[in-house]
Amino acid sequence: MIEAISLTKRYGKTVAVDDLSFTVEPGRVTGFLGPNGAGKSTTMRMILGLDNPTSGQVLIDGQPYAKLHRPLTKIGALLDANWVHPNRSAHAHLRWLAKSNGLPDQRVDDVLEMVGLSGVAKRRAGGYSLGMKQRLGIAGALLGDPQVLLFDEPVNGLDPEGILWIRRFMQNLAAEGRTVLVSSHLLSEMALTAQDLVVIGRGKLISQSTTAEFVDRSTEGTVLVRSPHADKLGAMLVDKGFTVKADADGALTVLGASSEEIGEIAASQNVVLHELSPQRGSLEEAFMQLTGDAVEYHATGTGE
């Protein structure tokens, strides 16, 4: 478990993280979201002891990072896939990390096998593709078999196959009971990957909830209806006080009514339905709705 308690970080007069508190539970993938400049990277660096908080603290399974013995066995992280000497092989890089924490050489071979790099383990990392570097970074995070894992933008620049692999890998790690915190700007991917969300803006907590709760709370649900008697049904729904929009293909989008209510109204007047499906808002819509005031820079024109 990760616990951030009243975490604050100031750089001179700039407050990067402002009295931030949240928890990340084991057994689930938690997405860490926020606009640029929200304080996500600073927070992750404080979790790992790379930056010291101005006030507050972060606990890893009840202990601050500085007090962890052999920290790679407690928490692993991928913050920068390019953090490896280009002339060093993957095997040599991981062996160096292993020795720093008293880990056996066999563990290096184990994690290389896990991430699918065994066949290229002796090649220089400078010749790796971005996807291979991401896998090497994940191997380093797993080296000590920790129960807590942090990943900062792990799918940036990857092709669809690489994104799918990392998504499933993180979900499998959580299914093993590990605590997994993932920062990403790819909201559509986070909607598929993360069960929980921690959302911050301007260094402050905006929301902590499940992904489904975040979307439902921040967007208005609608119901898509198709019927050969769409005009009649639409008029009936408007009479009941619901908002109805007729789409170009003849379907109706109804706001303010549940699918059950629409079905009952249609049945009462013997109106045939061909489709009746609730439409949930997207994570992107919910994110923009809740973080709009926390965006550091707003576009104001078309750029022409």
Steps between C-alpha positions, in 0.01 A plus 500: 500500500607859431384775735560866420430710810466880470778496242633845405795598280610859442769629267553854621164673460366226272281235664530184289305274739255650746384307810437187294361187667396173333540123531578235240360159591659163420343266249388777265644717224466864602528769234672824605358777282528875469572775245855602416653673800258334743783358713483133400871451428600694811270284709642179355854622565407569864351150532837363390708728722652681200355831622442591863158645585484846652246354740294185534619151419450192284486153652572176314327221690524718810860621457662800325728411211811615689448230762447213257770231517597380149237732346479310168342215692225733626426736210590498131460783252523594135526879479713537185550222247818669375667480841761244401850545361475446122822297488392264776307183420165429660656212693788715628266783598272271699795315656634834627159583650477155657839530669403839646224328698665163567282312251616175335609499134232241425237767562639695202431207268155454654380855435649509151293191424188662649520801271608310190856635469701182558590474134650850486636522855863530386432775244585863583199685634578796275381292204168411661169630369286707738279197566803289591626775732160510669522124554852537641372770737222269617754221550699733725187588697427129553856404587447487876154340467343800680138527606477868401559621143500845336488563126523851351366521142585135423323491161627826349607451141410132484317324219162334572660162567737652757218692668289186528793303644572760770131534587459126554832479684400769750160342553665163564733659756200645683321165482796353692414737786756771424441875531529656152498879441510616136528857372389558142365768266332236282156513659341249266765250608452579868127434457589146393784444748423665834235391747559800726602860434683770691449831317693814591519856369737782598645270763169439676279190513197531273360149529575152631252231400450201277524574129131423450396733783718779363341478156143464628535792740654735245297431185134486413378160387271470199296224340512416129161396359408368155141444398293498180274744688777736613296819446211375712731369773703821503188711550387273785837531673503879466150509654644311797762772546802321353746658257498330161738552210426350158819375338566515126451124461155510661605385846405691814741603774309547825636691799355473848322165462608147578466221245236342727289817497523532123410133452194532723378813319543331162319184618207700635434633148594183310804669345749250356864541604792379293768625737509628855853542633643717780797712391768577761721803479870452429793542734623783274171688546504449876865604524444822305189578703680471834846633413413787265578764764830332586655509150818709506475627143181540299484519121304807389508488123537281193863588444426663163 
